[in-house]
Amino acid sequence: MKARTEADHSHQPLSLMSLEANMKYGSPEKKADVHASLIKDLGHRAVVFIQLLPQVPLKSTKVNVSSRCCKVNRVLLVLLVLMVCLLLHSTLLRASTRPKHPDHWRSVSSAARVPAARAQEADNVVPVIICASEERVGATMATINSVHSNTDASVFFYIVTLRDAVKLTRQYIEKTTLKGIKYKILEFNPMVLQGKVKPDSSRPDLLHPLNFVRFYLPLLDISHKRVIYLDDDVIVQGNIEDLFNVKLKPGNAAAFATDCDLPSTHEMVRSIGMQTTYMGYLDYRKQVVRDLGIHPRDCSFNPGVFVADMNEWRKQKITKQLEKWMEENFRQNIYSSAMAGGVATPPMLIVFHDKYTTLDPLWHVRHLGWSPDARYSETFLQEARLLHWNGPFKPWNYPAVHLDLWERWYIPDPSEKFSLVRPERDS
């Protein structure tokens, strides 16, 4: 539909696709414009329709009576059309201006297309982005509970999910002790991944569309200058405000924890035979990888927890760079989920190589999910600010390690769709 200027008063037919998009994804101003356009369009069509009615010549008394009847019918028809227009306007207006709970942003918007509301996006809140898939929603709630319970700061949660989990996610919050948190549910559109992610049977869970939300943070159109991104398999034991306030180096768009930091982490990595360098993620047999000039023994990092400077992210076009490497892998298989970190980690490693701030390692103690047997010392884990069960052995399943540290934050699903997997105890 062509754009119309203020001087253009000619009637343009409404596009149904445009109407649907604006009503579903538009701002309140856009929806108001749709209402006005719709009423104007219907009124115009009514006038045209009435003008097309046959005109009766006034040649006799009998014809005059017929003409008067015709005029009365026209007036009644106009009144009927106006009543329908008013009813439609009233219905649409109520739908777009329905009051919201002051603590909960309950509207659902598309993460790939729509600006998020800005009423509570003040600088004095800690914005946390986390995903909630239908099959792992209980994990997300445990993470949120741990963040909320261990800080006095005002935290605002942006919970990104797919359409099939919106209702479940909202009910999980509103029917449990989490009902007091401040949050907004955002619906991610997986169509943005077309032509960028290739099927891989080795770890299908790593191909879930929500794994790539971290690539598209600016498309959430959240107005905060910086945000925290958390995977759903983490537990926060420290004050999240301390992580939020980390000082980023000039020109850095994000801060990550490197895989070559603490001695305790080194011991864990050796015990499970995990890779901590770029060689474990990229296929150095491919020329396009060698052309990057990244040494295969350079230390990798984990993108499951990071702080992002949104201005730098946009300025450096990070999302576009990440998509470039996703498309390159789609064509050439330069990495795969069979390698150490799956398909969401390698693009981040390439784009952020030597261009990120290093987090305090205690703010990302990871690898808890790589073995059902290898364990950290309890003393070390008590000092940790954040625990990450990255790997296949998740704490809501069995077997897994350090279950007690995760279960203390778990809140049972009121719908009972999500439940823990635990060994049966002898009666």
N, C-alpha and C positions, 0 to 999 in steps of 0.2 A: 504494500500500500504506500503510495507516494506521500511525502511529507506535505502538510498544508501550512501556509503562512497565515498571519492574522488577516491579511487583505483578501484571502480566498474564501468567499462565502458560498461558493457553489457546493451542492450536495455531493458527497462521495459515498458510495455504498460501503457498508462496514464489512471488513473481512472477518469471517468466523474464526479463522486461525488466530488472527490478531486479537480478537475479543477474548478467546480462550486463554491465550498466553498472558495478556494483561490482567485478566481476572484471577488467574492462578498464580502468576509470578510477580505481578506488578506491585508498585508501592501504593499507599493509600491515594496519592495524587493521581496516579495512573488509573486506578479503579474509579475515581470520581470522574475522570475524563471519559472512561468507558460508559459510565452511567449516563452522562450528558449526551454523548454521541448516540447511544442506543435510543434514548427518548426522542432526540431530534430526528434520527433515522426513521423511527416508527411513525412520528408525526408527519414527516415528509411523505412517507409511503401512503398514509391515510388520505392526505390532501390530494396526492396524485390519483389515488383510487376513486375518490369522490368526484374529481374533475372528469374522470373517464366515464362516469355514469351518463346515460343518454339524456340529452336536454329535450324537454317537452315543449313544443310551441304553444302559445296561448291564443287559440283561435275561437274558442267558444266557452260557454259557461261550464259545459261538461269537461272540457279540457282543462279549464282553470281549476276545477275541483281536483282533477287528477294531478295537476302540477303542484297544487298545495300539498297534496298527500306525498308527492315525491320529495318536496322540500322538507317536510316533516321527517321523512325517512332519512334524509341526508343528515339533518340535525341530530337525530337519534344515533345514527352511525358514528358521527364525529364524537358525540359524548361517550359512546361505548369504547371507541379507540382511546380516548383520553383517559378513561377509567382504567383500562388495561395498562396504559403507559405508567400511570401513577402507582398502581399496585406493583408493577415490575420494578419501578424505581425504588419504592419503599422496601421491597424484599432485598434488592441488591445492596442498598445502603445499609440495612441492618447487618447483612453478612459481612460487609467490609469494615464496619465500625463496632463490631461486637467487643465489649470490654474485656481486657485481659487481666489476669491475676497480677498484682504488682510485683511479685517475686518470681514469676515464671513466665518466660517468653514461650508461649505455647504454639505460636504459628510455625508451620513447617515450610521451609523454603529450599529451593534447589541450590546445592552447593556450587554447581558449575555455572549457574545462570543469574542468580538473584541476589541483590543487596540485602544484607541482614539488617534488622532494625537497629537503631543506634541509641535508643533511649537510655540504656544502662551501660553504654560503652565508655565510661569515664576513665580517666587516667589513674584513679585511685583503686582500681580493681585488678586482680591477677587473672588474666584470661587463660583458660586451659582448654585446649582442643583435644578431644578423645573420641574414638569411634566405638560404635555399639552395633555389632552384628547380632542377628536373631539367635544364632547358635551359641554366642559367647556373651550375651548381655549381662549375665551374672558377674562375669569377670570385670566388665566395665564398671558395674556398680560397686564392686569391691575397691577398685582403684579410686573412684570418686569419693567413697566413704573414707578411705585412708587420707586423701588430700584434705577433705573437709574437716576431719577430726583432729588433724595435727597442725592447724594454723588458726590464728585469730584474724588473719587478713581476710578481706572481702574477695572471695573467689567467684568468678563467673565461668560456668562450664558450657562450652559449645560442643554438643553431642551430635556427631555426624553419623548418620545411619542410612540404610536403604528403605524404600517405601514399605516393605513388608514388616519392618521392625519398629516403625514409628509408634504405633499404638502400644506395643509391648513395652517399649522404652519409657513412654510417658507413664503408663500404669505402674511400672516397677518403681519409679520415683515417687509418684503421688500416693501410693498405698503402703509405703515403708517409711522408715525414719529419715529417709533422704528428702522428704517432701519440703523441707525448709531451705534447700539449696537454691541458688540462683542459676538458671540454665536456659538454654535455647536449643531446640532440636532442629538440626539442619538435614535435609534430605540430599544425598549425593546422587548425581546422575552418572551411572556407569558407562553411558554412551560416549563419554569423553575419552574412554580408553580404547575405542575401536581403532584397530591397526597399530596398536602400541604394545599389546600384551599377547604373547603366544601361549597356547595351552601347553602345560607341562605336568605330566602325571606323577612325578617323583614326590612333590609336596604340594598338592592342589590347594591346601589351606593358604599357602603363600600367594596364590593368585586371586584371592578374594578382592573385589573392587575396593573395599575400604582400606586395604593395605597401601593404596596409592593416594589416599586423601592428603597425606603429608606433602605431596608434590604440588597440590593445588590450593595452598593456603590463601593466596591473594584472591582467588576466585570465590572464596567465601565472602569476600568484600567486608570483612570485619575491620573496623576503623582503628583498632589499637595499634600503637607503634611497635609493640613487641608482644609475642605470645609464647606460651609453652605448649609443646606437643608431647603427648604421652601415649604409648602403646597401651592396650587393654590388659596386658599381662604384667603390670608393674604394681608395686605397693610403695607408697610414699610414707616414710617414717619421720622425715624432717619437716621443717616449716617451708612450704612451697614458695613463700615470699622470698626466701634466701636464694632459691634457684632463679626466680624471676629477676632478681636484682643483680645477677652476675654481670660483670663489666665485659662487654664485647670489644674486641680490638677494632680500631677504625677500619672501615671498609669490609668488615666481616658481616655476612648475612645470617650467621647461625653459630651456635656453640654446641659441641658434641663431646662425649667422653671417648677418649682413644682406647684402643684395645691393647695398648702397651703401657699401662700405668702402674697399677699396684702389684706388689709381689704376690699377694694372695690370689689375684686374678691370674697371674702367670702360672701358679701352681695348678689352678683349676683347669686352665687351658691345656697344660701338658698332660694332665690326668685323663682328659677326654679326647685328646688328639685334635683339637679344633684349630683352624687357621686364624691368624690375627693379622695377616698381611694382605696386600692387594692380590697376591698370587692365588689366594684362596677364593677370590671372587670373580676375577677376569680371566679370559682365555688369551694368554699371551702368545698363542700360536697365530692369532689373527693380527694382520698388519695394522688394522685400524686401532687396536689396543696398543701395540708397540709404538705407534706414532704419537700416542699421548705423552710419551716421555716420562711416565710414572714408573719408578723402580718397583719391580715385583715384591721387594722386601719392605717397602714402605708400610708403616703401620696403618691399619684400617681403623674405622670407628663404627659405632653402632648408632643408627638413626632412629631408634625406638624412643629416645628421649632427647629433646633438644629445645633450645631457646632460639627464637627467630626474630630478627629485626626486619619488620615488614617493609620498611622504606627501602632498605638495601636489597631485599629480596626482589622487589619490583624493579628497582633501578638496574640491577644486574640481570633481570629477566631470567631468574633461576628456573621458573616453571618451564619456560620455553627450552632452556638448556636440557632440563631433565627429560622432556618429551623427545628431544632430538636423539638422546641415547636410548630411550625406549624404542623408538622407531628403528634405530640402527641395529639393536638387538633383534628386533622382529625380522630384519632382513638377513642378518649375518650370524646370529647366535653367538654373541660375544660374551654372554654369561647365561646362566640358567639356574633354576631353583635347586638343582642337584648340588650346586656349589654352596659354600658355607652360609650365605645370608639370604638366599632367595633372590627374587627378581626386583624387589623394591630397594635393596641396599646398593647394588653396583652403580646405578645412575647417580645416587647421592655421593658415593665415593669419588666418582669421576669429576662431577661438577664442583665439589667442595674440596678437592685435593689441595692442601696447603693454603686454604682460604677459610679456615674456621678457627674459632676460639675454643680452647680446651677447658672442659668442665672439671671441677673438683671430682676426682674419681669416686669419692664416697656418695656423690649424687647420681651415680649410675653403676651400681654393683650388679653385674649381669652374669649370664651363663648358668643361672640356676635351673634352667630347663633343658640343659643339654645331656644330662645323664640321670637315671633313676637312682644312682648310687653315690656319685661324687658330691661331697658336701663341703661347705665353708665352715670355719670354726664359728661357734655361737657368739664368741666375744667379738669377732670381726663383724658379724651381721648386726649385732646390737649397735655398733658404731655407724653403720651404713645409713645414709639418708634416703636412699631409694633402692629397691630390690627389683630385679627384672628377670622373669622366668622365660627369657628368650630360648627357643629350642622346642623340640617336640613334646617334652614332658611337662605339661602344664599343671599348675597346682590344684585345679578343679577336677583333674583327672587322676588316674592312678595307674602305674606308680609315678611318684614325683618326690622331690626332696623339699625339706623345710616347709611342710604343709601348715604347721602351726602359725608361722609368720604371715601366711596369706589368709588362713581361715578366720583369724581374729577380726578381719575387716569384711568378711563375706556376709551379705544380707540375703536370706532366702527369697526366692522369686515368689511373689504372691500368686502368680498364675500357675506356678509349678511346672512351667515349661523348661526352665533351666534347673538342673540339679547336679549335685556333686557326685562324682564317681569314687566310691570308696570300697575297700574290701569288706566282705561280710564278716561280722564278728561272731565268734562261737557263742551260742546262747547258754 
